[in-house]
């Protein structure tokens, strides 16, 4: 087996989805997106999309991992 290494100047990358990462769904003039209206759920009950925000309903993308407010901490 040979020892393989990445080149010294190799740049690592990654990908994320805004609805899983950002949070801050009503911050800084950001309008609602489809995922902002997608309720939490699973197989039973299945996830549903609402036409407008339902008070006290759980919308996972509203907080996500809150990268919007924590990006400086996340990238250090």
N, C-alpha and C positions, 0 to 999 in steps of 0.2 A: 504494500500500500504506500502510495506516495503522499508526502505532506504538501497539501495545496494551501495556498494563502491568497488572500485578496491583495490586489496591488496597493501600494502605499497610498496612492491618491484616490482610492475607491471611496465613493460617496454613498452612504446608506440613505435610503428613502423610506417613506411610509405613506399610507393613505388612510384617510378618515372620512366619515360622513358627518356633515354638519349637524344633522338631527341627533346623532349619537354623542356629539362632542360639545357643541357650543353652549347650550342652555341659553339663558338670558333672552327668552323668546320675544319679549316686548321691550328690549333695551335699545337705545341709540337709534330710534326711528325704524327699527326692523319690523316689517309687517309679518302677518301670519302666513305660514306656509302650510301645505297639506299635512306634513308631519306634526305641525303644532296642533292639529285637530284630530290626531290619531290617539285614541284612548289606549291605556295599558290593558293587557289581557294576555291570553294564551290560547290554548285549544278550547278550553271551557272556562270562562266564557271567551269567545274569540274577540280579537281586537276589532274595534269599529271606528269609523271616522264620523265625527259630528259636523254639522253645518256651521255651528258657532260654538264658542266655549261654554261648557256646562259647569256651573259653579260646583265646587267640591269634587269634581271628577278628576281622575288621575291621568295626566298627559305626560308620559316619560320624557319627551323631548324638551319640556319647559325648563328642566334643570339639567338633564343629561349629566355630564361630568363637570359642567360649569367652566369649561376652558375659556370662555369669553372673559370671565373675571380672574382666572387663575393662570393665564398663559405665561406670565413672567416667571411664576413659580414652576410651571410645567417644563419650560425650556431651559432652565439653568443647568 
